[in-house]
Amino acid sequence: MNDSPGWASPGSAPSDGQETGIPRPSSPVDGTDPAGQWSPAQPPPGQWSPPSAPGQGPGAPPPAPGWGGMPQQGGPGWGGPPPAAKPGVIPLRPLGVGEILDGAVSTMRTHWRTVLGVSLTVSVIAEIVVILVQRYLLPAPKSVDPNAVGAEALRQATDSAQSQLITSAPGTLIAMIATLITTSVLTVVISRSVIGRGVTFREAWAEARPRLLPLLGLTLLLSLMSAGIMAAGLVPGLLLGSGAGGLALTFLGFVAACAVVLWLMVRFTLAAPALMLERQPVLTALRRSAKLVKGSWWRTFGILALTYVLVIIVTLIITIPFGIIAVTVDSEGLSEFLNSSATDFGWPFLIVTGIGEVIISTLAYPFTAGVMALLYVDQRIRREALDLDLARAAGVPGYDDTPRS
């Protein structure tokens, strides 16, 4: 593990050139050495039996499976392995899918003041800016005549698509900035919660602020990479024109580009936690993510897919009732909507839908950030024995501060 950079918060695996020993459990507190403590008088072979549970002995009814009524886990008469230490929101061992999701929710519940305070504040500010931009700076959406045919229908559809792209760009940019801020701060909070330590917003912000620009650079690099791949897949078909061959090549290029982008995004999904927690530059964080995900691409993809499915379900549960209320409250927008003309909703619609968006963002930001951070921790536990460092950082009994050998 000497090629594994450290985790700056809260405990780290060694960086290059540092000591690489593995902390071992300390000796028994009474100073005895278990070696050589066997009694010289041993029972004859085949006649040893486990100790009886309280209230049991000769003539007592047979005990339940395991010792003292505990279920067997390691074989007849033996208990299972000792449970892993759990100083924080997760046990310090390789995690299952449910434990990763539960750890993200537990962090929100345990440190709700900091977690929800950060996500709610950023969501409210971002949504206010989006509403003001939509109301005063963006042009009105262009209408499409449902009776148009031929070249006119194609022209109107193209103009409408361009209008939608222009109107959605500011909201996308604001959402990206909001995601960067919340992800950076919440990653720090989650990293501390793993070892059972709380953190205030001031402390989390002080630790996350120096990493905002590198995190922005990472986000822009991944966005440009995705855009470049999509362009490379679509341009050849578009150059052939609107014939059957051009359309077929465009479709195939689109599918291939989506597959490549998906593969790369999963491969680099742990770059942001590595950048935040290991204080790595952008390119090194990308390499770290690729190394951690290697051999676990499908597992990582499945966890991410499940996470976003849950987020989509929550989004629909909140969006649908707020959308109905917003359209109902805005009577002018409702009449335009029913008349199939260009819908220009007013302040009531924007305010009600904005409240719904704030609720969604407040819940989604910490959940997705928690899953990403815990997935990173899980991969490092599996590959680099990070659980030993975390147990030592949390002060778990039985782990000393001796250097790794």
C-alpha positions in Angstrom: 0.0 0.0 0.0 3.0 2.3 -0.3 1.6 3.8 -3.4 -1.7 4.9 -1.8 -2.0 8.6 -0.9 -3.3 9.4 2.5 -6.8 10.4 3.5 -6.4 13.8 4.9 -9.6 13.6 7.0 -9.8 12.1 9.5 -7.0 9.4 9.2 -4.8 8.6 6.3 -3.3 5.8 4.5 0.4 6.6 3.9 1.6 8.7 1.0 4.4 7.7 -1.2 7.6 7.4 0.7 6.0 7.2 4.1 5.9 4.4 6.5 3.7 1.5 5.3 3.3 -0.7 8.4 -0.1 -2.0 9.3 -1.3 -1.2 12.9 -1.9 -4.3 14.8 -4.1 -4.9 17.9 -2.2 -4.1 21.1 -1.1 -6.8 23.5 -3.5 -7.9 26.3 -3.8 -5.2 29.0 -2.7 -7.6 31.8 0.6 -8.1 30.0 0.2 -11.9 29.6 1.4 -13.7 26.6 -1.2 -16.2 25.3 1.6 -18.4 24.0 2.7 -21.0 26.5 -0.4 -20.7 28.7 -1.9 -24.1 27.9 -2.4 -26.4 30.9 -0.2 -29.5 30.8 -3.2 -31.6 31.8 -5.5 -31.8 28.7 -8.7 -33.8 28.3 -8.5 -37.0 26.3 -9.2 -36.6 22.6 -12.8 -36.4 21.6 -14.0 -35.6 25.1 -13.7 -31.8 25.3 -16.9 -29.9 25.3 -17.7 -26.2 25.3 -18.5 -24.6 28.7 -22.1 -24.7 29.8 -24.2 -21.6 29.7 -25.5 -20.3 33.1 -28.1 -22.6 34.5 -26.9 -25.6 32.4 -24.9 -28.6 33.4 -25.2 -32.3 33.7 -28.8 -33.3 33.3 -29.9 -29.9 32.0 -31.7 -29.7 28.6 -29.4 -29.4 25.6 -28.4 -25.8 24.9 -29.6 -23.8 21.9 -27.3 -23.8 18.9 -24.1 -22.0 19.8 -23.0 -20.9 23.2 -25.5 -19.4 25.6 -28.3 -19.6 23.2 -26.5 -17.6 20.5 -26.9 -18.9 16.9 -24.0 -20.7 15.4 -22.0 -18.8 12.8 -18.6 -20.4 12.8 -19.3 -24.1 13.2 -20.8 -26.4 15.9 -20.2 -25.0 19.4 -18.5 -21.9 18.2 -19.7 -18.3 17.9 -19.1 -16.2 14.8 -16.3 -13.7 14.3 -16.4 -10.7 16.6 -18.4 -7.8 15.1 -16.5 -5.0 13.5 -16.0 -1.8 15.4 -18.6 0.9 14.6 -17.5 4.2 16.1 -19.6 6.2 13.6 -22.3 5.7 11.0 -20.8 2.5 9.4 -19.0 -0.6 10.7 -15.3 -0.5 9.9 -15.2 -3.4 7.4 -16.2 -3.9 3.8 -19.7 -2.6 3.3 -22.8 -4.0 1.6 -25.0 -1.9 -0.6 -27.6 -1.4 2.1 -25.0 -0.3 4.6 -23.7 2.4 2.2 -27.2 3.7 1.7 -28.1 3.5 5.4 -24.8 5.2 6.3 -25.7 8.2 4.1 -29.1 8.4 5.7 -27.6 8.0 9.2 -25.3 10.8 8.6 -28.2 13.1 7.7 -30.0 12.0 10.8 -27.1 12.1 13.2 -25.6 15.4 12.0 -28.8 17.0 10.7 -28.0 20.5 11.9 -24.9 20.7 9.8 -26.0 18.6 6.9 -29.4 20.1 6.4 -28.2 23.5 7.3 -25.6 23.4 4.5 -27.9 21.9 1.9 -30.9 24.0 2.8 -28.9 27.3 2.7 -27.3 26.5 -0.6 -30.6 25.3 -2.1 -32.5 28.4 -1.1 -29.9 30.8 -2.5 -29.6 28.8 -5.7 -33.3 28.6 -6.2 -33.8 32.3 -5.6 -31.2 33.1 -8.2 -32.7 30.7 -10.7 -36.2 32.2 -10.3 -34.9 35.8 -10.8 -33.0 34.8 -13.9 -35.9 32.9 -15.3 -38.3 35.9 -14.6 -36.2 38.8 -15.7 -33.2 37.7 -17.9 -34.3 34.8 -20.0 -36.4 35.3 -23.2 -40.0 33.9 -23.3 -40.1 30.3 -24.6 -41.0 30.1 -28.3 -44.3 28.5 -29.1 -44.8 25.7 -31.6 -47.8 25.6 -34.0 -49.3 22.1 -33.8 -50.7 22.6 -37.2 -47.4 23.3 -38.9 -46.1 20.7 -41.4 -43.0 20.1 -43.4 -40.1 22.5 -43.3 -42.0 25.0 -41.2 -42.7 22.3 -38.5 -38.9 21.4 -38.5 -37.9 25.1 -38.2 -40.3 25.6 -35.3 -39.1 22.5 -33.6 -35.4 23.6 -34.0 -36.2 27.1 -32.7 -38.0 25.6 -29.7 -35.1 23.3 -28.9 -32.7 26.1 -29.1 -34.9 28.2 -26.8 -35.2 25.4 -24.3 -31.4 25.0 -24.3 -30.8 28.7 -23.7 -33.4 28.9 -20.9 -32.1 25.8 -19.2 -28.4 26.7 -19.3 -28.4 29.2 -16.4 -30.3 26.9 -14.2 -27.8 24.1 -15.0 -24.8 26.3 -14.3 -26.3 27.4 -11.0 -27.2 23.9 -10.0 -23.6 22.8 -10.8 -22.1 25.5 -8.5 -24.6 24.6 -5.8 -23.7 20.9 -6.1 -19.9 21.7 -5.9 -20.4 23.7 -2.7 -22.6 21.2 -0.9 -20.5 18.2 -2.1 -17.3 19.7 -0.8 -18.7 20.6 2.6 -20.8 17.5 3.1 -17.9 15.2 2.1 -16.0 16.6 5.1 -19.0 16.1 7.4 -19.4 12.5 6.2 -15.7 11.7 6.6 -15.8 12.8 10.2 -19.1 10.9 10.9 -17.4 7.6 9.8 -15.2 7.8 13.0 -18.0 9.2 15.2 -17.0 12.8 15.2 -19.2 15.8 14.6 -18.2 18.9 12.8 -19.7 22.4 12.7 -20.4 24.3 9.5 -17.6 26.7 10.2 -15.1 23.8 10.6 -16.3 22.0 7.5 -16.3 25.1 5.4 -12.7 26.0 6.5 -11.5 22.5 5.5 -13.5 22.4 2.2 -12.9 25.9 0.9 -9.3 25.4 -0.4 -10.6 22.5 -2.5 -13.4 24.3 -4.3 -11.3 25.4 -7.2 -9.8 22.0 -7.9 -13.2 20.5 -7.5 -14.6 23.0 -10.1 -11.7 22.1 -12.4 -12.5 18.4 -12.0 -16.2 19.0 -12.8 -15.4 21.1 -15.9 -12.9 18.6 -17.1 -15.4 15.8 -16.9 -18.0 17.9 -18.6 -15.7 18.8 -21.5 -14.7 15.2 -21.8 -18.3 14.1 -22.0 -19.1 16.8 -24.5 -16.2 16.0 -26.7 -17.1 12.3 -26.8 -20.7 13.0 -27.7 -19.6 15.4 -30.4 -17.2 12.8 -31.8 -20.0 10.3 -31.9 -22.6 12.6 -33.5 -20.6 14.6 -36.0 -19.9 11.8 -38.6 -23.6 11.0 -39.0 -24.6 14.7 -39.1 -22.0 15.3 -41.9 -23.7 12.7 -44.0 -26.9 14.7 -44.0 -30.5 13.8 -43.3 -30.7 10.6 -45.4 -31.2 7.1 -44.1 -27.5 6.5 -43.9 -26.8 9.7 -42.0 -29.6 9.1 -39.5 -28.5 5.5 -38.9 -24.9 6.6 -38.4 -26.0 9.4 -36.1 -28.0 7.0 -34.0 -25.2 4.5 -33.7 -22.7 7.2 -32.9 -25.0 8.5 -30.2 -25.4 5.1 -28.6 -21.6 4.4 -28.7 -20.9 7.9 -27.3 -23.4 7.3 -24.4 -21.8 4.0 -23.6 -18.3 5.5 -23.5 -19.4 8.4 -21.4 -21.2 6.1 -18.9 -18.1 3.9 -18.6 -15.8 6.9 -18.0 -18.2 8.6 -15.5 -18.4 5.4 -13.4 -14.7 4.9 -13.6 -14.1 8.5 -12.4 -16.9 8.7 -9.9 -14.6 8.5 -6.9 -12.4 11.3 -8.1 -14.2 14.0 -6.1 -13.9 12.2 -2.8 -10.3 11.4 -3.5 -9.6 15.1 -4.4 -11.3 16.3 -1.2 -10.1 13.8 1.3 -6.6 13.1 0.0 -5.8 16.6 -1.1 -4.9 15.4 -4.5 -4.7 17.5 -7.7 -7.2 16.9 -10.5 -5.3 14.4 -12.6 -4.1 12.4 -9.7 -7.6 12.2 -8.3 -8.8 10.8 -11.7 -6.1 8.1 -11.5 -7.0 7.3 -7.9 -10.6 6.8 -8.9 -9.7 4.6 -11.8 -7.5 2.5 -9.5 -10.2 2.1 -6.8 -13.0 1.3 -9.3 -10.9 -1.2 -11.3 -12.4 -4.6 -11.0 -15.5 -3.2 -9.3 -17.1 -1.3 -12.2 -20.4 -3.2 -12.3 -20.8 -3.0 -8.5 -20.1 0.7 -8.5 -22.5 1.2 -11.4 -25.2 -0.7 -9.6 -24.9 1.3 -6.4 -24.9 4.6 -8.3 -27.9 3.4 -10.4 -29.8 2.5 -7.3 -28.9 5.8 -5.7 -30.2 7.8 -8.6 -33.4 5.7 -8.9 -34.1 6.5 -5.2 -33.5 10.2 -5.9 -35.8 10.1 -8.9 -38.5 8.5 -6.9 -38.2 11.1 -4.1 -38.2 13.8 -6.8 -41.4 12.6 -8.3 -43.1 12.2 -5.0 -42.4 15.9 -4.2 -42.6 17.4 -7.7 -46.0 16.1 -8.7 -48.0 17.6 -5.8 -46.1 20.9 -5.9 -46.6 21.1 -9.7 -50.3 20.5 -9.4 -50.6 23.2 -6.7 -48.4 25.6 -8.7 -50.5 25.3 -11.8 -53.7 25.5 -9.9 -52.6 28.7 -8.0 -51.4 30.4 -11.2 -54.8 30.7 -12.9 -53.4 32.6 -15.9 -50.7 30.1 -16.5 -53.3 27.3 -16.2 -55.6 28.9 -18.8 -52.6 29.3 -21.2 -51.6 25.7 -20.6 -55.1 24.4 -21.3 -55.2 26.5 -24.5 -51.9 24.8 -25.7 -50.3 28.2 -26.3 -46.9 29.4 -25.1 -47.1 29.0 -21.3 -45.7 31.9 -19.3 -46.3 31.2 -15.7 -46.2 34.0 -13.2 -44.9 34.5 -9.7 -47.2 32.1 -7.9 -46.1 29.2 -10.1 -42.4 30.1 -9.8 -42.6 30.4 -6.0 -44.5 27.1 -5.4 -42.3 25.1 -7.7 -39.2 26.8 -6.2 -40.2 25.6 -2.8 -40.6 22.1 -4.1 -37.1 22.3 -5.8 -35.6 23.5 -2.5 -37.0 20.5 -0.6 -35.7 18.1 -3.3 -32.2 19.6 -3.3 -32.1 19.7 0.5 -32.7 16.0 0.6 -30.8 14.9 -2.5 -27.6 16.8 -2.1 -26.5 15.1 1.2 -27.8 11.7 0.2 -25.8 11.5 -3.1 -22.7 13.1 -1.5 -23.0 10.5 1.4 -23.2 7.6 -1.0 -20.2 8.8 -3.0 -18.0 9.4 0.1 -19.0 6.0 1.7 -18.4 4.2 -1.6 -14.9 5.7 -1.7 -14.3 4.6 2.0 -15.6 1.1 1.2 -13.3 0.7 -1.8 -10.3 1.8 0.2 -11.2 -0.6 3.0 -11.4 -3.4 0.5 -8.1 -2.5 -1.3 -6.0 -0.7 1.2 -7.2 -1.7 4.7 -8.3 1.8 5.5 -10.5 0.3 8.3 -7.3 -0.1 10.5 -6.4 3.6 10.0 -10.0 4.7 10.8 -10.2 2.5 13.9 -7.0 4.0 15.2 -8.2 7.5 14.3 -11.4 6.9 16.2 -9.6 5.6 19.2 -11.1 2.1 19.1 -9.6 -0.1 21.9 -7.1 -2.7 20.7 -5.4 -0.5 18.0 -2.2 1.3 19.0 -0.2 3.9 17.2 2.8 1.7 16.3 4.1 2.3 12.8 3.3 -0.2 10.1 5.9 -2.9 9.5 
